[in-house]
């Protein structure tokens, strides 16, 4: 390959690949103190709340079965939204026994049960 053709080919290859060099003259990079950390987004926080698995002990169940007290905190049970399982079988909140250990998820507002599993 001739030299001018090789140079043109090299220039096209570098330009097409997006490899561009930028040189800032006379400017220093910002100090570490002036660069802010990105705050976690609200959706990321909500997703973490929804996906985190909590553990606790059932301390009480309301007579209507619409609320369950776990570790002293009353949490809402929403029909067709909250799923409760005992050893893999679906049950109602009224069937949960006091002092039973459970694993559970919460909604984004942290007041409604998502999934409850009692081993």
N, C-alpha and C positions, 0 to 999 in steps of 0.2 A: 504494500500500500504506500502511496506517495505521502510525503510529509504534510502538504497542505490539506489533503483529504483527511488524513488522520487527525489533524488539529480541528478541522470543522466537525468531524464526527465526535470528538471528545467534547467540544463546546456544546453540541446538541445534546449529548448524553447527560452532561452535568446539568444543563438547563431544564431538561425534561424530567429529571428525577427529583427536582425540587431542592437540591442541595445548594443553598445560597448562603453566602457568608455576609454577615452584617458587622461592620466595625463601627463602634461608637467612639468618637475621638473626644477626649477631654472630659468625659463624664465618668464618675465613679459609681459602682453599684450601690444601691440603697443599703443602709445599715440594717442589721437584723431587727433592731428595735422599731424601725419605721415600717416594717412589713407586718401586716396584720394576719393573724390566722383566720382562715375561713370558718365562719360559724356554721354549725350543723344546721341543715335545712329543716323546716318543720315536717316535711314529708319523711325525711330520714329518721327524725325522732319518733314520729308516729309509727313508722314501719318497725323500728326497734321495739317499741312498746308492744306492738301486736305480735311480733315474732318471739319475744322473750318468754321462756317457760318459767313459771313461778312454782314454788312448793309451799305447802302449808297444811294446817290441820283444820278440819271443819269443826267449828265450835258451836254452831247452831244453824237451824234451817227454819224459815218462817212457815207458819201453818198453811199459808196459801201456796208455798213453793215458789214464790216470785223473788225471794232474796235468800242468799246463803251467807253466813258469817264465817269468814276464814281468818284465823289469827286475830279475832276481835274486830275485823272490818266487814261491814255489811256490803255485799256486792249484789247487783241486780242480775236476775235471770230473765232474759228476753225470749219469749216463745218464738220458735222457728229461726232463732239466731244463735242461742246458746246451746251447745251440744255437751251432754254429760254421759260419760261411759264408765261402767264398772266391769273390770276384767274383759274389756272388749265389747260388751253388750250395752246398747243404748238404754239409759234409765232417765227418770224424772228427778228433779231436785228434791222432791219429798222422800225419795228413796235413799238419799245420801245419809249415812249414819254419822252421828256426832263422834268426835275424836278420831275420825278416819283421816289418814294422810291422803292428800290429793296433789296433783300437778295440774296447773291451769294457766290459761292465757287471759289477758284483759284487753278490752277495747282501748281505743286511743284516749278516751277520757278517763281511763283507769277506774271506772266505777261499775262497768258491766263485764260479766264473765263471757269469754269467747268459747273456749273448749275446756272441759274439766275431765280429768282422767283419775279414777280411783283404782289403784292396782289391787 
